[in-house]
Amino acid sequence: STKWLQHLSVLLKSALLVVHAVDRDQRPVLVHCSDGWDRTPQIVALAKLLLDPYYRTTEGFQVLVETEWLDFGHKFADRCGHGENSDDLNERCPVFLQWLDCVHQLQRQFPCSFE
């Protein structure tokens, strides 16, 4: 009932749109969701993972998480229900877990493409 797989499918399709625009069509891309906190890092980090093999190495994956999630200021505490707004259920959302699941799906489908 959570439509988890549908969410993952939409994220992967969105990342592929970015990849095709950048790689195939040589077009610049701006990715920004309504507030910039959730879907933006999901899509950008997936696109970087698909476009650049460096991010599929252990070191590169660490850099990717640091730059697109930590340095970007993702609201981990709020999204996991541990922050100041922990009582506000509207702030909770498994954004990072969805992204990790997408990465997992890519690793399972293309194991030789990852370190």
Buried (B, 14 or more C-beta within 10 A) or exposed (E): EEEEEEBBEBBBEBBBBBBBBBEEEEEEBEBEEEEEBBBBBBBBBBBBBBBEEBBBBEEBBEBBBEBBBEEBEBBEEBBBBEBEBEEEEEBBBBBBEBBEBBBEBBEEEEEEEBE
